[in-house]
Amino acid sequence: MGLLIDGQWHDKWYDTKESGGAFKRQESTFRNWVTADGSPGPTGEGGFEAEAGRYHLYISHACPWAHRTMVFRALKKLEPLIDVSVVHPDMLGQGWTFSTDFDGATGDQQFGLPFARDVYTRAVADFTGRVTVPILWDKKRGTIVSNESSEIIRMMNSAFNGITGNTDDYWPAELRSDIETINERIYKTVNNGVYKSGFATTQEAYDAAVHPLFETLDWIEDILTRNRYLMGDRITEADWRLFTTLVRFDCVYHQHFKCNRKRIVDYPNLWAYTRELYQWEGVAGTVHLDHIVRHYHYSHDTINPNRVIPINPVIDWNAPHNRS
C-alpha cells in the first residue's frame, strides 16, 4: 500500500524500523458526517444532508474495514440510496486500482478513474496520506465525506432513517458506553491485532500482538457461553465490527498472518455466532471470499513474495448455528 505526498504517488510500504518491527496504522483523514438534516456530526463539518442518490461508496470486498460499510448498507436497506464502486482485489505498486479483470471488480462507476488515489486527489489536489477504503463520496459537493469506517457505519445507522423508514438501531443510546468499551478492546487486539501480528517484522512485535489477540478471542468465547451477542440478547455494531474479522480469520489470518494458535471453527460458541451473523438477512451477499483470499495472498510481497494462492479450508457457513 503506497501513499500520496503532496498529491504525488509513492509506492512505499509501512516502515517498521522506527517502531521496533511493529505495524502502526494511520488514522483516517476525512472525518465529516452525513446527518439527517445536514447539521455537523461529532467530528468534521456540516452540510452533508442525508439524500437518496447523493452519496457514492468506494470499497474493497477484501478489506474488513470497507466490508463493515457494506454490511450496514445491507442491514439498513440503503442499497437504492447509496451506489458503490468496487476496487480490484490486487493492491500492488499502484495501490487500489479500478481494473475490472476480476469478477466483482466494477471499475470507478462515477468518474472512470484508473486508481483509488485519483478519488483522493479529486477531493484534495495536494493530499498527503495513505489511500484507503472505504471512501464515502458526496456527489453534490464533489468531495470525500469520510474514509473512517467506524463513523460511516454510524451515519448509516441513523442518518437515512427518515428516507428508508428502517429504524433498526445498532448504536442504541443506553448501550453506547458498554459498546465503546468492548469496541476498544476488540479493535486493538482483534480487528487490528491480526494486522499487527501479520505485519510484524520482529519476534518481539509479533509476540506482543498475537498473545493479546488470542486472549481476547478466549474472552469473547466466554462471553458467548452466556450471551447470544456481545451486548446480551441485542445485536449491535460491536457484533458487526467483529464479524468482518471473524469471517476472514480461518481462510486468511490463521495462515497468512500467523495467527495460528486456534481457528474460529475451534471455538464452539464463537464459530456458531459467526455463522449466525453470516446467515443474517442480506449479510452473506456482502462476503466475497474470492476477493479476500486473492487480495491477502497476492498483495503482500513481504509475507508471500511468490504470490502462491493456498487452496484454503472448506467451510460450511450455512450449517445450523443453533444460537436461538
N, C-alpha and C positions, 0 to 999 in steps of 0.2 A: 504494500500500500504506500504510494507516494504521497506527495503533498504539494500544495501551491505556496509559492513565496512571491508576494507582490504580483500575483496573477500569473506567474510563470510556473510550469510544471517541473517538478524534480522527482525522479524515481529514487526515492530514499526510504528505506525501511526504518523501523524504530531502532534507535541507538540505545543499547542496554549497558554500554560500557560505564557510563556515569552513574548507573543505578545498581551496580553490583550484580548485573545479569538479570534484573527484574524488569518485567514489562510494565510500563506506565501508560495508561490510556489517557488520551487528550480529552478535555472537556468539550462539550458541544458549544458551537459559536452562536448560532441563531436561536434566540430564546423568546420569540414573540408568541402570542397566543391567539387562537380563534376563540371568540366568545359569542354567546347568543346575540348580543346587541352591539358588538364591536368595542366594548369597554376594555381597558387594559386587564391583562391577567396577572398572575403572581410575579412574572418577570416580563421584560420587554415592553413594547409599546402597544397602544390600542389601534383601532381602525380595521381590525380583521374580523368582520362580522360573518357569522355562520350563514351561508347561502348555498343553495343547490348549484352544483356545477362550477363553483368559483375556484375550488382548490384541486390541485393535482398532486399525487403522491408518487415519488420515485422510491423504488425498493429493490432489494435483492431477495430472492426466495431463499438464498443460502444463509443470509445474515439473521441471527436471532433477534437483534435489536429491531431491524426492519420488520421481521415476522410479527413482533408484538402489534404493530400498527395494522397489519393485515388481519390479525385475529380480531382486533377491536372493530375494524371496518366491517367484518362479518357479523360479529355479535350485535352491533348496534344498527345493522341493516343500512349501512352507509354506501354500499356499492353503487346505487344510482346517483349518489350525490358527489362522490369523490372518485375520479378516474385515476388510472395507475399506469406507470411505465416500469418495466422490469429489466434490470441490467443483466448482462451475460454473467454466468457463474464464475468465469475465469477472471481473476484480478491479478494482472501481471504488471509489466512495466508501464503501462498506460493507466493503471488503476482500474476502477469500474468502467466498463465500456457499454455502449449500446449496440454492440454486434448482435446479429439475430440468428447466427448459425448454431443455436442450441434451442431445443424445444422449450417454449415458455418464455424465452427472452424476446421482449416485444419491440425493442428499439425505443427511441425517445418519441413518445406519442404526441408531444407538444410542439417541439421545435425541430425535430430531426437532427439533433446534435449527435456527434460521434462519441463523446465522453461525458461521464457524470461531472467531471471538473468544469465542463463548459456551462453547466447549470449554475455552479457557484460563481463563476466569473460573469455570468449574465446578470446575477444579482449584485455582485460587488466586483468590479473590474480588477482591482488590485488585491483580491482576497489572499490572505495568508492563513494556512492551516491544512489539516487533513481533509480529504474528500471522502465523506462517509455517507451512508444511507441509514435510515430513511431521510428523505428531503420532502418537506411539505411546502408546495409552491402556491403562491397566490396569483392567479391569472389576472385579476383586476389591477393590482398594484405592481405586478411584474417583478416579484421578489420572493425570496425564501422567507417563509414564516418561521419555521423551526426545523432543526435537524437533531432534536433531542427526543428520542423515542418515548421516554418515560413521561414527558409532558404532552406529546402528541396524543398518547392514548387517553390522557385525562381530558384533553379537548374533545376527543371523540366520545368520551363517556357522557358528556352533558351538553356540549355547545349546540348540537343539532337536534336535540330532543323536540323542540317546538316544530321542526320541519317534518321529522320522521314519525313522531308520536311514540317512539321507543324510549321508555323511561327506565329501562333496566339500569341499575346503578352498581357499578363495580368499585366505587370510591365513596362508600356511604359515610356521612359525617361522623356518626357515632363510633366508627371503627378506624378512623383515619390515623389516630395516634398509634394504635397497635399495628396497623398496616405499615406505617412508616418504619417502625422498629424492626419488623420481620423483613421488609424490603431491604433495609440497610445491610443486615447480616447476609441475606441471600445474594444481594448484588456483589458484595465484597468477596465472598468466599465461594459462591457457586457461579452466578452469571458471568462475573469477571474472573472468578477463580480458575475456571477451566483455561482461560486465555493466559493467565499468569503462570499456570503450570506448563502449558504448551509452548509458550514463547520464552520461557526462562532459558538463559544461556549459561547458568552456573548451577551446580548441585544445590548450593545454599538457597538460591532463589526458588528453585523448583520445590525443595522441601518445605520452604516457608509458605508456599501456595497450596501444595497438594494435600497436606495433612489437614488444614482447616476446611478444605473442600469436602473431604470425607467425614470430618466431624460434623459438618452441617448437614450432609445427607443423612447421616445416622440420626441426627436431631430431628430432621423432618420426618423420617420414618417413624420415630417415636410419636411425634405429634399426630401422624395419620393413623396410629393404632387407636386413638381416642376420638379424633375429629374426622369428618368427611373431607373438609377442606382446611386450609391453613388457619382460617379465622373461625372455624367451627362448622356450623351447618350452612353457612352462606358463602358462596363463591365470590371472590373479589379480585381486584387487579393483582394482588400478591400471587394468586394461583397462576394467572395467565403470564405474568412476568417469569415465573419459574418454569412454566410449561415449555417455552421455546428453547430453553437449555436442555430440559429433560428429553425432549423429542429428538435431539441431536446427539445425546450422550453415547449411546451404545454403538452407533454407526460411525461416529467421528471422534468424540472427545476421549473415549475409553482407549482407543488405539493411537490415534494421530497425535493427541495432546498428552499422552502418557498418564492419563487419569484412570489407571487400571487396577486399583485395589478391588473395586467391585463394578459391576454393570448395574444399570437401573433394574433390569429383569431379576437381579439377585435380591432386591428389596421387595418383599411381598406387597406391602401397602403402597409404597411409592410407585411400583410398577402398575398396580391396579388403578391408582389415582391418575397416572399418566394416560392410561388407556381411556379412562372416563373423560378426561379433558379432550383427548383426540376425537372421541366419539360425540362430543357436544355438537349440536346443530351448527353447521357451517364451518367448523374448525378444520376437519380433515382436508377440506379443499384448499386450505392455506398452507398445507405441509407438502413440500416438494423435495423429497429425499434425493432425487436425481441431481438437483441443483446443489443441495447440501453436500453430498458426497463428492461431487465433481469439484466444487469450489475449494473445500478444505484440502483435499489431497493434491489438487493441481496448482494451487495458487501460492503455497508456502514453500519456496525454494529452500529455506533454511531447515525445514523439517523433512521434506520429501523431494529432494533435488531431482530425482529421476521421474517424478510425476507418475508413479505406478498407482493405479486405482485399485484398492482391495475389493474383494467380492462382497464383504460385509455379511453380517448375520441376517437370517431370515426372521423377521419379527411380525407376529400376528397382532396388529394394532386393533383389530376388531374383535378380539377374544372378549368374552363377557368379563366385565370388571367387578361386578358384584359389590359395588360401593354403596348401593342403596340400602 
